[in-house]
């Protein structure tokens, strides 16, 4: 297990209690912990999640990860350019969890209010501008996603969205098990789904960060696990803020070749109004007007080839 790039010696100072910006990583860690234990919740109920899946970017997290027995669970929010180089020549598997960036914005805003090492986020309007500019912990959401999705198509890379987990948790667990090569019985699958629910995690002191010291998390200002829903951004952003976010999102994610669950459906091209010419030549040559014979067509080619589509995760 290598050291994160961009550091000299150990990674940046931190503690194993440092929960980090929540795009669904904590939920995924709970799911993987349960898969690893064949659905038995005793490990999740007796060992804090920061020990089960230590954070790679903290000093104690890296040390603990190196000492944990294999197969190891390791958590990280690092962008791809800072991830240990050793990974890219290894057979280690990465599960990348992505979430609607508007919900990430709102979740990170509330998290920043209770995570004491972070500076106060100010108003949501102020924080929105910082988020869109990438002036937030771990940098731009847009660059983070674009960077990691360069690995799509590799056999050791699996991408899944927070929204997919919510819509079909059991089906998502089955896909994760197939990726990990770990077969579970129907009963074990049921146990994973039941114990990875938001309600179960909220009650579990080993998963809800209620054990974190006050100098790390000020839970008097709000819980770490707030709602566990998709679309909460609608309760926070004004129509104008949402529209501004959409404009930046379209600009920054253009050309990625991936459709996410929160992307609006593609709109079909509008049909022409009755009587609207389909071709400008129809205006130049009304019915009954002799036309020159068509010239021989020359096929056009593109050096780019067909667009690359992301394989299903």
C-alpha positions, 0 to 999 in steps of 0.5 A: 500500500503506497503513500498518497502522491503530493506528499513528502513522507507521510500523508497530511496529518489527520485522525482515524476519526476524521469523517470526510465529505459525504458523497456516499462513501460511508454508506458504501463502506457499510455495505462492503463491511457487511459483504465481507462478513457475509451479512453478519452485522457483529463486525459493523456493530463492534468496530468503528467504520474508520477502523474497518475501512481506514482513510488513506489520506490520514496518517493514522488511517494509512498506518491502520490500513497497512496493518489490517488483514487482507482482504482490506477495505480502504476509504478515500476521497483523493482525486486520481492524481493524488492516489498512490501510484502503486494502485495503477499497476496492482490488481486492487479493486476500486469502487467509485461512488458518485452522487448528484453534485447538487446533493453533494453540495448541500451535504458538504455544506451541512458537513462543513458546519459540524466538522470543526477542522474546516472553516465556517462555510458561510451562507449557502450562496457563498458556499455554492460559488466556492463549490462551483469554483472547486474551492472546497476540500479535495478540489473540484467535483467535476474534475474529481469525477472526470479523473476517476472515470478515465478508468471505466472499462478496466476490470478492477474499476467499478462505478456506482451512483448513490441514486442506484443504491437507493433505487435498488439496494439489493440489486446493487449489492448483487452487482458489487458481489459479482465484481468482488467475486464474492458469492452470498446466499439469499439470506446473507444478501437479505442481511446486508440489505437490512443492516445497510439501511439508513435507519440501521446505520443511524442507530449504529454508534460504530457507523454514525460517528457519534463516537467522534470527539467534540474537537472533530465533530460538533454534533450539537449543530446537527447529525452526521447522517442527516436524511439519506435521501436524493433530491434534498437540494430542492429544499435548499437551492433557489431556481436561480441557483439551480439554473446557474449550477446546471450551466456550470455542470453542462460546461464542465461535464461536456464530452464525458460520454457518460449519462448519470441518473440525475441527468435530464432525459434527452429531448427529441428534436422538434418536428418541423411545422406543417409547410416548413421546408425540410431542405433549403433547396425546396425554397429555391426549387418550388414544385414543378421547377426543373432541377439539375441532376444531383452530383455524385456524393462523396462519403465523409469520414471521421478520424474520431470513430464512433463515440465511446460509451461507458460500459455498465458498471 
